[in-house]
Amino acid sequence: MPSLLPGESDANPTTTTVDVNNIVQNLLAPLHAGAIADLVGWSECELIQWLDAGVKKLARLVALFVGRSIDTVTVAGTPTYSLPAQHVSTIHASYDSKPLRAATTGELAARDSRWQTRQAAAQRWYEDTLTARIGLAPVPDQARALWLIYHGWPTSLDCAKTHTTVPLPTSLQPYLELYAIAEAYSKEGDFYAPDIAAAARGIASLFEKVALDYWGPAQ
């Protein structure tokens, strides 16, 4: 798995992590529980799943997490390759340690009618978001290293708690808490409260706007 760290800027207070265990404890009072065992209508596992979904939503919106993939080797005659599972958008691609230029399929077709079959040293990359693959043009004619730097999300949180920390600025921890509260009160059942869910989502959207203004979009 690639290592993902918070994206950096000239004035960046993000060299920290948040712990899902602490967030779950913070959620107990808004969910009318004194301890995890007191939760009624929700489970700790659901809270963790909602927190994970919140991290992924933030990662798709904001350029917070940057990953690197150095495991792909091209195959002669093969134009496309799988993107990392955590990939959101590509920042930089290199072929045989040489930087590639980003291009659209329309641009490639305008330059060369045989762009999908002509083999040579790759010079440009394009992305197929439907199949989650990156393509190279010309089509590689040799086995060479294909390295990527990309926006993505960190290791997923799971109910087994095999991974409980997120490399996220603590200033955004309330966003995850609001996201989980909104999901909890959107769940059908005795504690269904769409007004509370809507209020939480409204405040969370303000965090998204501020994070976008500060770190920029992830795609």
N, C-alpha and C positions, 0 to 999 in steps of 0.2 A: 504494500500500500504506500502511496506517496505521502510524504510528510507535509502537513498543511499548517501554516502559521498565519497569524493575523497580517493583513497587508500593511505596509508601512508608508508613512509620509513624513514630511519634514518636522511636523509637530504632532506626534502620534502617541497618545496615552494608552496603547493597546497591548503592551507587553505584560499580559496577565491572563488568567483563566477564570472561568466560573465553574462551580461544582454543582452537579445536578442534585446531589443530596441536600445541599443548602437551599437550593431553589424549592425543592419539594417541601422542606420544612417551612419556608416562607409562604407556601400555598395553603398550608393547613388552616390558618385562621380565616382567610377568605372563603374557604370551603367548609367552615363550621366544624372543624375537627381540632382536637388538642394534640393528637398523635396520629401517626399513619394508621394504626389499628382502629381509630375512631372514624375513619372515612366511611361515609354512607352514600351510596349512589355512584361512587367513583372508586378506582383502585390506584395504588401507587404505579402500577404498570401503565395504566392509561395516562397518568400525569407525565411519565417519562416519555411515552410515545408522542404526546402533544408537544413536549419540550423539544424533542428531536425534529418534529415537523416545523416548529418555529425556527430552529436553527437553519433548516434547509430553505425555508421561505426567505429568511434574511440573506442567506448565501446567494440565492437566485436574484435578489434585488440589489444587494450592496457589495462592493468590491472589498470585502473584509478578509477573505481566505484565499491564499495563493498556494498552489501546489505545483510540483514538478514531476514529470514522468520521463524516465530515462531507460525504460525497459524495452521499448519497441525497436525492432530491427526490420527494415524493409525487405521485401522479397521481389526479385526481378519479375516484372510483368504484373505486379499487384498494385492497383492504384489507390485503394482505401484501406484504412486501419482503424481498429477500435479505439475510441476515446476512453480515458480513465472513467471508472464507474462514478467517481465523485465530481466529474467535469461539469461546469456550467458554461464557460466560454473560454476560448483560447486567447492568450495574451501574446505568446511568441512561439514559433516553431522553427526548428533547425534540422537540416539534413546533412549528415556527414560533417557536423560542426559548423555548417554554413547557414546563415539566417535565410529563411524563406519569406517571400512576400505573400500577404493575404490577397485572395482574389475571389470573385464570384464565378459561378459556372458560366454566366452570360459573358463575362469578360474573357474567360478562357476560350469559349467557343468562338468569340470574335477574333481572337488572336490566332487560333489554329483549329481547323475543322477536325483534326485528328487528335485533339488534346486528350481524349479518353484512352487512346491506344499508343500514341507515340512514346517510345522509350528513350530516356536519356537521364542525365543527372537532374533531380527535381529542383525547381526554382520557385514554385509557388504552392500555396496550400489553400484548400477550400474545405468547408465544413458541411456535412449532411446532418442537419439536426434531427431529421426523421429517423435515421438509422444509428445516430450517435457515433458517426465515423468521421475521420479526417481523411481528405483525399490529397494526393500530390500530383502536380503536373510540371513537366512531363512525368509520365509513369516511370518510377524508378527502374533502372536497368541493372542494379547491383544491390547486394545486401549492405545496407548502411544504417547507422544509428539515426533514429527519428526521436528527437527530444522535444518536449512540450513544457511550457509554463502556462498555467491556466488558473482562472477563477474556479473555485469549487467549494465543496463543504467538507468539514472535518469528519473524523470517524463517527459513525452513527452511535447514538445512545440507545441502549437496549434494556429490556426489563430484567435481564440477568445481571446488569450492572458490571459487565465486563469492561466498560469504558464509561467513566462518569464525569469527565471534565471536558470543557470546550474552550479552545483558545479564543476567547471573546472578551472585549473590554467590559469591565464591571459596570460601566455606565449603561450598557445594553442589557444587563441582567433583568431589569424590570420589564423590558420588552418581552422576554421569554415568559415571565410570570403572567403578564397580561394576555399573551397568546394562549397560555394554558387555561387561564380563568375563562376566557371567551369560549374555548372549546368545551370546557367542563359544563358551563351553563347553557351551552347549545345542545347538549346531550338530552335526548328525550327521556323523561322519567319524572320522579317526584320533585327534583330540584331544577327542572327546566325553567330558565329565566332569561328569555330573549332580550329583555331590556338591559340586564347586567352584561350579557354577552356583547351586545351592541356598544355599550359604554366602554368596555374593555378594548374592543376592536378599534373604537375611535381614538382612544389614547395611544394604543399601539401604533396606529397609522402615523401619529405625530413623531414617534421614535423612528419610524421608517423614513420619514421625510428628512429629519435631522441627519440621520446616518447617510442618506443619499447625498445630501448637501456636503457633508464632511468627507466621506470616503469615495463618493462617486458610484456610478452604476456598475454592476457586475457583467452586464451584457447590453 
